[in-house]
Amino acid sequence: MKHLLYIALILVFASSCKKKTSVVIQAQDYITGEGSSYAGQEYAVAESWTPFQETKSKIVATGFLDANGKASFNLKMKNNRKYVLGVSEPDNICYGGLVQHYLEHEKNNIVDFKYSFCSYLKINFNNVNCYDNNDLFKFYYEGRQIPGKEGLNGSLAKEATGCYAYLNPDFSDTPAGKYYYRWEITRNGTSTTVYDTITLVKDQYYIYNVDY
């Protein structure tokens, strides 16, 4: 009996002396790289486990990001449990952010996440040089400027024939940044390709008129 008690005490002592895991959080704007928009936002870590087929959870760490959208803390993690980090989102974030992130046991967790501000975009189309009903117009979204992710994807966003005109009634929430477009016009047997770039900034309402 004494041996069993001795072993039990060793196990309890060992589990209580687990190393603390380091966690670093850093918010970064896609364009500028700075994280001040997340200044003062709250973060929390939830611990969950499943005894007898019923999942339970509790909050084991909370705090606030500093003026640079950063925070660091230590966390004791149990091997048989899961730990999920969440960060509250400020107003006018249109892309990215951090909904949830599972932390790894016994490793330094550096949690970088990126975000973009919202701008508001409306695109209108108008065939101002219409020849006949055989006019063909194709409008391509060629990509968005994100540091480290530049490139063209050439997805077809609009196709129209004839003397087409469309005034968009609504603005769409659109992440701020630089956008690349291409359109192709075929009229009277002749094809023309046009490339264009627009830059959207935080909180801007932008009407983009595509007159072709």
Beta strands, then each sheet from edge to edge (+ up, - down):
strand 1: 20-29
strand 2: 42-49
strand 3: 56-64
strand 4: 70-76
strand 5: 82-87
strand 6: 93-96
strand 7: 101-102
strand 8: 109-126
strand 9: 136-144
strand 10: 155-161
strand 11: 165-166
strand 12: 172-175
strand 13: 177-187
strand 14: 190-200
strand 15: 205-211
sheet 1: 4+ 1- 8- 6+
sheet 2: 4+ 1- 8- 11+
sheet 3: 4+ 1- 8- 12+
sheet 4: 4+ 1- 8- 15-
sheet 5: 3+ 2- 5+ 7-
sheet 6: 10+ 9- 13+ 14-
end
